Amino acid sequence: MIGSDRSTVAHLLRRTGFGPTAAEVDAAAAKGYDAVVAALFEPTAADPADSTPPPAFAAYTPGGQRNLTPEQRRALNQQRVAEFGALQSWWLHRMITTERPFREKLTFLWHGHFATSFEKVRRADAMYRQNQLFRTMGLGNFEDLTQAVAKDPAMLVWLDAGTDKKAHPNENFARELMELFVLGLGAYSEDDVREAARAFTGWYLNPRTDAWAIQPNQHDGGLKTVLGQTGPWGGEQVIHIAVNHPASAPFVTARLWSHLAYPVAPNDPVVADLAPAFARDHDIGALVRRMLLDDRFVAPAARGGLVKQPVEWMIGTLRVLGLPATGPRVLAGLRQLGQVPFEPPNVGGWPQNEYWLSTASSLARLNIAAALATAADLSAIRAVSPSGRVDAVAHLLSVEWSAHTASSLQPVAANERELVALALVAPEFVLA
């Protein structure tokens, strides 16, 4: 049984959310580690975050720009950009206000795994629909999730499904399905990609229904050999074959463990222990539960094994300081740090760990931390004598300072805002 000391429970809450408040850690420690894990997977009452509706989106009109004047086209583009900014703020607000942070954390994880970006999709409503897909299916069956993502409007646009014709198969989705979504490099051949691409021919986003459809005259119904199996496969069958390939469960298990615990390869011993059950049932929730209850999840290698991504750091900071996600400062800060929701850099999503520790990002984090500390109500820290403030900030952030960090913070303890700003960029808080 994993211990329920405050440090261990704080680690669990950080990895299954974006940054717990001190009160949340205290309450969870009183319940016990196993009880907190169990609660993550139980249906709960309505989440307060659900009471904030998504932004209003203008009705989508396929080809709507064709007959517009230049002025009307500019106005439409400005409207789409405004809707997109509202959508980004809406999701950041959810991350802060939710009482089910695990659901939002998994939504964010799948957003990076099945990465699509507004930069190409250009439709905030489609990005919202995909976001909801991850939120509702993110702990369900992995094949069901992959099948749904494959037919999602944002993904269809992102990977050019409309250009996938019988005479000229587009390999984009077939390649990303195998390389990034389901199998990983080395588990398939170029022939597999070419044959799978034939199976997805004819897939497109129907402009009349704004939903996935097949153009029968553009679909290649011939025999195809994909990952060693031959048949007149369509796209759904190729996804089924890929998800059930022996390389899939280790790959997906490694990806999840690498995001929630510490980086591993598909041949890591922890993957070898966890993947077989996932290969049988494809149950994401059951897999993640086993991860969280594995002793290696709370081992020293895990506790310092990840660098917070900018969104995780920003939301965690706002939550512990009691600040909202509204206002241009948050989105501007995330843009400075290099990670903005709905804008991954490419089909591979965002990098991890050392990527976020550049000199530029460290300086940006410090400047943002100083601004947020200035905006926060730090009266509780101010009420503590300077000799006890370093410990008080550790409790506020639910971290344990090393002797080196504690001694480095003590000289600025007389200034609570400077103290908190520096604490927010200390290794103990930057590491997830």
PyMOL commands that set and color helices and strands:
alter all, ss='L'
color gray80, all
select helices_A, chain A and resi 6-15+22-31+33-40+48-51+70-97+101-113+118-121+124-137+142-150+153-158+161-163+172-182+190-199+216-218+235-243+248-260+269-281+284-292+295-298+300-303+310-321+328-337+353-356+359-375+379-382+386-397+403-412+416-424+427-430
alter helices_A, ss='H'
color red, helices_A
select strands_A, chain A and resi 203-206+211-214+224-226+229-231
alter strands_A, ss='S'
color yellow, strands_A
deselect
rebuild
show_as cartoon
